[in-house]
Amino acid sequence: MEQYYRLPQDVVGHDAALLSFWDRMPAKAQLRLLESGITVSTLGELKLLAEEFGREE
């Protein structure tokens, strides 16, 4: 079975502002997004997802 690992660019693209915020996100939120099929196109959306995924237990 082949495994495919996503990169931050697969989630947020190559936008400098999104990648900069990505580096400051909680690791738990980063992992959830990398494991999902979600892609994010705006900073507001990324902040909302980071907050939501970062506080989940």
Phi and psi restraints in degrees (range 20) as a CNS / XPLOR table:
assign (resid 1 and name C) (resid 2 and name N)
       (resid 2 and name CA) (resid 2 and name C) 1.0 -88.4 20.0 2
assign (resid 2 and name N) (resid 2 and name CA)
       (resid 2 and name C) (resid 3 and name N) 1.0 134.5 20.0 2
assign (resid 2 and name C) (resid 3 and name N)
       (resid 3 and name CA) (resid 3 and name C) 1.0 -107.5 20.0 2
assign (resid 3 and name N) (resid 3 and name CA)
       (resid 3 and name C) (resid 4 and name N) 1.0 140.2 20.0 2
assign (resid 3 and name C) (resid 4 and name N)
       (resid 4 and name CA) (resid 4 and name C) 1.0 -118.4 20.0 2
assign (resid 4 and name N) (resid 4 and name CA)
       (resid 4 and name C) (resid 5 and name N) 1.0 124.2 20.0 2
assign (resid 4 and name C) (resid 5 and name N)
       (resid 5 and name CA) (resid 5 and name C) 1.0 -106.0 20.0 2
assign (resid 5 and name N) (resid 5 and name CA)
       (resid 5 and name C) (resid 6 and name N) 1.0 128.7 20.0 2
assign (resid 5 and name C) (resid 6 and name N)
       (resid 6 and name CA) (resid 6 and name C) 1.0 -82.7 20.0 2
assign (resid 6 and name N) (resid 6 and name CA)
       (resid 6 and name C) (resid 7 and name N) 1.0 152.9 20.0 2
assign (resid 6 and name C) (resid 7 and name N)
       (resid 7 and name CA) (resid 7 and name C) 1.0 -105.8 20.0 2
assign (resid 7 and name N) (resid 7 and name CA)
       (resid 7 and name C) (resid 8 and name N) 1.0 161.9 20.0 2
assign (resid 7 and name C) (resid 8 and name N)
       (resid 8 and name CA) (resid 8 and name C) 1.0 -52.6 20.0 2
assign (resid 8 and name N) (resid 8 and name CA)
       (resid 8 and name C) (resid 9 and name N) 1.0 -35.7 20.0 2
assign (resid 8 and name C) (resid 9 and name N)
       (resid 9 and name CA) (resid 9 and name C) 1.0 -64.8 20.0 2
assign (resid 9 and name N) (resid 9 and name CA)
       (resid 9 and name C) (resid 10 and name N) 1.0 -25.1 20.0 2
assign (resid 9 and name C) (resid 10 and name N)
       (resid 10 and name CA) (resid 10 and name C) 1.0 -71.7 20.0 2
assign (resid 10 and name N) (resid 10 and name CA)
       (resid 10 and name C) (resid 11 and name N) 1.0 -23.7 20.0 2
assign (resid 10 and name C) (resid 11 and name N)
       (resid 11 and name CA) (resid 11 and name C) 1.0 -90.9 20.0 2
assign (resid 11 and name N) (resid 11 and name CA)
       (resid 11 and name C) (resid 12 and name N) 1.0 -48.3 20.0 2
assign (resid 11 and name C) (resid 12 and name N)
       (resid 12 and name CA) (resid 12 and name C) 1.0 -111.6 20.0 2
assign (resid 12 and name N) (resid 12 and name CA)
       (resid 12 and name C) (resid 13 and name N) 1.0 -2.8 20.0 2
assign (resid 12 and name C) (resid 13 and name N)
       (resid 13 and name CA) (resid 13 and name C) 1.0 78.6 20.0 2
assign (resid 13 and name N) (resid 13 and name CA)
       (resid 13 and name C) (resid 14 and name N) 1.0 -151.7 20.0 2
assign (resid 13 and name C) (resid 14 and name N)
       (resid 14 and name CA) (resid 14 and name C) 1.0 -111.8 20.0 2
assign (resid 14 and name N) (resid 14 and name CA)
       (resid 14 and name C) (resid 15 and name N) 1.0 17.8 20.0 2
assign (resid 14 and name C) (resid 15 and name N)
       (resid 15 and name CA) (resid 15 and name C) 1.0 -69.2 20.0 2
assign (resid 15 and name N) (resid 15 and name CA)
       (resid 15 and name C) (resid 16 and name N) 1.0 124.1 20.0 2
assign (resid 15 and name C) (resid 16 and name N)
       (resid 16 and name CA) (resid 16 and name C) 1.0 -60.9 20.0 2
assign (resid 16 and name N) (resid 16 and name CA)
       (resid 16 and name C) (resid 17 and name N) 1.0 -40.4 20.0 2
assign (resid 16 and name C) (resid 17 and name N)
       (resid 17 and name CA) (resid 17 and name C) 1.0 -65.4 20.0 2
assign (resid 17 and name N) (resid 17 and name CA)
       (resid 17 and name C) (resid 18 and name N) 1.0 -41.4 20.0 2
assign (resid 17 and name C) (resid 18 and name N)
       (resid 18 and name CA) (resid 18 and name C) 1.0 -68.1 20.0 2
assign (resid 18 and name N) (resid 18 and name CA)
       (resid 18 and name C) (resid 19 and name N) 1.0 -41.7 20.0 2
assign (resid 18 and name C) (resid 19 and name N)
       (resid 19 and name CA) (resid 19 and name C) 1.0 -66.8 20.0 2
assign (resid 19 and name N) (resid 19 and name CA)
       (resid 19 and name C) (resid 20 and name N) 1.0 -35.9 20.0 2
assign (resid 19 and name C) (resid 20 and name N)
       (resid 20 and name CA) (resid 20 and name C) 1.0 -64.7 20.0 2
assign (resid 20 and name N) (resid 20 and name CA)
       (resid 20 and name C) (resid 21 and name N) 1.0 -44.7 20.0 2
assign (resid 20 and name C) (resid 21 and name N)
       (resid 21 and name CA) (resid 21 and name C) 1.0 -66.3 20.0 2
assign (resid 21 and name N) (resid 21 and name CA)
       (resid 21 and name C) (resid 22 and name N) 1.0 -37.3 20.0 2
assign (resid 21 and name C) (resid 22 and name N)
       (resid 22 and name CA) (resid 22 and name C) 1.0 -53.5 20.0 2
assign (resid 22 and name N) (resid 22 and name CA)
       (resid 22 and name C) (resid 23 and name N) 1.0 -42.3 20.0 2
assign (resid 22 and name C) (resid 23 and name N)
       (resid 23 and name CA) (resid 23 and name C) 1.0 -64.7 20.0 2
assign (resid 23 and name N) (resid 23 and name CA)
       (resid 23 and name C) (resid 24 and name N) 1.0 -20.5 20.0 2
assign (resid 23 and name C) (resid 24 and name N)
       (resid 24 and name CA) (resid 24 and name C) 1.0 -101.4 20.0 2
assign (resid 24 and name N) (resid 24 and name CA)
       (resid 24 and name C) (resid 25 and name N) 1.0 -1.8 20.0 2
assign (resid 24 and name C) (resid 25 and name N)
       (resid 25 and name CA) (resid 25 and name C) 1.0 -73.6 20.0 2
assign (resid 25 and name N) (resid 25 and name CA)
       (resid 25 and name C) (resid 26 and name N) 1.0 153.8 20.0 2
assign (resid 25 and name C) (resid 26 and name N)
       (resid 26 and name CA) (resid 26 and name C) 1.0 -60.8 20.0 2
assign (resid 26 and name N) (resid 26 and name CA)
       (resid 26 and name C) (resid 27 and name N) 1.0 141.7 20.0 2
assign (resid 26 and name C) (resid 27 and name N)
       (resid 27 and name CA) (resid 27 and name C) 1.0 -57.2 20.0 2
assign (resid 27 and name N) (resid 27 and name CA)
       (resid 27 and name C) (resid 28 and name N) 1.0 -36.4 20.0 2
assign (resid 27 and name C) (resid 28 and name N)
       (resid 28 and name CA) (resid 28 and name C) 1.0 -61.8 20.0 2
assign (resid 28 and name N) (resid 28 and name CA)
       (resid 28 and name C) (resid 29 and name N) 1.0 -40.8 20.0 2
assign (resid 28 and name C) (resid 29 and name N)
       (resid 29 and name CA) (resid 29 and name C) 1.0 -68.8 20.0 2
assign (resid 29 and name N) (resid 29 and name CA)
       (resid 29 and name C) (resid 30 and name N) 1.0 -41.2 20.0 2
assign (resid 29 and name C) (resid 30 and name N)
       (resid 30 and name CA) (resid 30 and name C) 1.0 -59.1 20.0 2
assign (resid 30 and name N) (resid 30 and name CA)
       (resid 30 and name C) (resid 31 and name N) 1.0 -46.5 20.0 2
assign (resid 30 and name C) (resid 31 and name N)
       (resid 31 and name CA) (resid 31 and name C) 1.0 -61.8 20.0 2
assign (resid 31 and name N) (resid 31 and name CA)
       (resid 31 and name C) (resid 32 and name N) 1.0 -44.4 20.0 2
assign (resid 31 and name C) (resid 32 and name N)
       (resid 32 and name CA) (resid 32 and name C) 1.0 -58.6 20.0 2
assign (resid 32 and name N) (resid 32 and name CA)
       (resid 32 and name C) (resid 33 and name N) 1.0 -43.0 20.0 2
assign (resid 32 and name C) (resid 33 and name N)
       (resid 33 and name CA) (resid 33 and name C) 1.0 -69.0 20.0 2
assign (resid 33 and name N) (resid 33 and name CA)
       (resid 33 and name C) (resid 34 and name N) 1.0 -39.3 20.0 2
assign (resid 33 and name C) (resid 34 and name N)
       (resid 34 and name CA) (resid 34 and name C) 1.0 -66.0 20.0 2
assign (resid 34 and name N) (resid 34 and name CA)
       (resid 34 and name C) (resid 35 and name N) 1.0 -34.5 20.0 2
assign (resid 34 and name C) (resid 35 and name N)
       (resid 35 and name CA) (resid 35 and name C) 1.0 -78.7 20.0 2
assign (resid 35 and name N) (resid 35 and name CA)
       (resid 35 and name C) (resid 36 and name N) 1.0 -18.8 20.0 2
assign (resid 35 and name C) (resid 36 and name N)
       (resid 36 and name CA) (resid 36 and name C) 1.0 -89.8 20.0 2
assign (resid 36 and name N) (resid 36 and name CA)
       (resid 36 and name C) (resid 37 and name N) 1.0 179.0 20.0 2
assign (resid 36 and name C) (resid 37 and name N)
       (resid 37 and name CA) (resid 37 and name C) 1.0 -99.8 20.0 2
assign (resid 37 and name N) (resid 37 and name CA)
       (resid 37 and name C) (resid 38 and name N) 1.0 13.0 20.0 2
assign (resid 37 and name C) (resid 38 and name N)
       (resid 38 and name CA) (resid 38 and name C) 1.0 -73.8 20.0 2
assign (resid 38 and name N) (resid 38 and name CA)
       (resid 38 and name C) (resid 39 and name N) 1.0 138.1 20.0 2
assign (resid 38 and name C) (resid 39 and name N)
       (resid 39 and name CA) (resid 39 and name C) 1.0 -120.3 20.0 2
assign (resid 39 and name N) (resid 39 and name CA)
       (resid 39 and name C) (resid 40 and name N) 1.0 147.4 20.0 2
assign (resid 39 and name C) (resid 40 and name N)
       (resid 40 and name CA) (resid 40 and name C) 1.0 -122.8 20.0 2
assign (resid 40 and name N) (resid 40 and name CA)
       (resid 40 and name C) (resid 41 and name N) 1.0 135.0 20.0 2
assign (resid 40 and name C) (resid 41 and name N)
       (resid 41 and name CA) (resid 41 and name C) 1.0 -117.1 20.0 2
assign (resid 41 and name N) (resid 41 and name CA)
       (resid 41 and name C) (resid 42 and name N) 1.0 -10.1 20.0 2
assign (resid 41 and name C) (resid 42 and name N)
       (resid 42 and name CA) (resid 42 and name C) 1.0 -130.2 20.0 2
assign (resid 42 and name N) (resid 42 and name CA)
       (resid 42 and name C) (resid 43 and name N) 1.0 154.0 20.0 2
assign (resid 42 and name C) (resid 43 and name N)
       (resid 43 and name CA) (resid 43 and name C) 1.0 -65.4 20.0 2
assign (resid 43 and name N) (resid 43 and name CA)
       (resid 43 and name C) (resid 44 and name N) 1.0 -38.8 20.0 2
assign (resid 43 and name C) (resid 44 and name N)
       (resid 44 and name CA) (resid 44 and name C) 1.0 -61.0 20.0 2
assign (resid 44 and name N) (resid 44 and name CA)
       (resid 44 and name C) (resid 45 and name N) 1.0 -42.8 20.0 2
assign (resid 44 and name C) (resid 45 and name N)
       (resid 45 and name CA) (resid 45 and name C) 1.0 -64.4 20.0 2
assign (resid 45 and name N) (resid 45 and name CA)
       (resid 45 and name C) (resid 46 and name N) 1.0 -41.8 20.0 2
assign (resid 45 and name C) (resid 46 and name N)
       (resid 46 and name CA) (resid 46 and name C) 1.0 -65.2 20.0 2
assign (resid 46 and name N) (resid 46 and name CA)
       (resid 46 and name C) (resid 47 and name N) 1.0 -40.5 20.0 2
assign (resid 46 and name C) (resid 47 and name N)
       (resid 47 and name CA) (resid 47 and name C) 1.0 -63.7 20.0 2
assign (resid 47 and name N) (resid 47 and name CA)
       (resid 47 and name C) (resid 48 and name N) 1.0 -41.7 20.0 2
assign (resid 47 and name C) (resid 48 and name N)
       (resid 48 and name CA) (resid 48 and name C) 1.0 -63.1 20.0 2
assign (resid 48 and name N) (resid 48 and name CA)
       (resid 48 and name C) (resid 49 and name N) 1.0 -46.0 20.0 2
assign (resid 48 and name C) (resid 49 and name N)
       (resid 49 and name CA) (resid 49 and name C) 1.0 -65.5 20.0 2
assign (resid 49 and name N) (resid 49 and name CA)
       (resid 49 and name C) (resid 50 and name N) 1.0 -39.0 20.0 2
assign (resid 49 and name C) (resid 50 and name N)
       (resid 50 and name CA) (resid 50 and name C) 1.0 -62.3 20.0 2
assign (resid 50 and name N) (resid 50 and name CA)
       (resid 50 and name C) (resid 51 and name N) 1.0 -42.1 20.0 2
assign (resid 50 and name C) (resid 51 and name N)
       (resid 51 and name CA) (resid 51 and name C) 1.0 -65.9 20.0 2
assign (resid 51 and name N) (resid 51 and name CA)
       (resid 51 and name C) (resid 52 and name N) 1.0 -45.6 20.0 2
assign (resid 51 and name C) (resid 52 and name N)
       (resid 52 and name CA) (resid 52 and name C) 1.0 -66.3 20.0 2
assign (resid 52 and name N) (resid 52 and name CA)
       (resid 52 and name C) (resid 53 and name N) 1.0 -49.5 20.0 2
assign (resid 52 and name C) (resid 53 and name N)
       (resid 53 and name CA) (resid 53 and name C) 1.0 -74.0 20.0 2
assign (resid 53 and name N) (resid 53 and name CA)
       (resid 53 and name C) (resid 54 and name N) 1.0 -27.2 20.0 2
assign (resid 53 and name C) (resid 54 and name N)
       (resid 54 and name CA) (resid 54 and name C) 1.0 -73.2 20.0 2
assign (resid 54 and name N) (resid 54 and name CA)
       (resid 54 and name C) (resid 55 and name N) 1.0 -22.9 20.0 2
assign (resid 54 and name C) (resid 55 and name N)
       (resid 55 and name CA) (resid 55 and name C) 1.0 -102.6 20.0 2
assign (resid 55 and name N) (resid 55 and name CA)
       (resid 55 and name C) (resid 56 and name N) 1.0 -5.5 20.0 2
assign (resid 55 and name C) (resid 56 and name N)
       (resid 56 and name CA) (resid 56 and name C) 1.0 -66.0 20.0 2
assign (resid 56 and name N) (resid 56 and name CA)
       (resid 56 and name C) (resid 57 and name N) 1.0 142.3 20.0 2
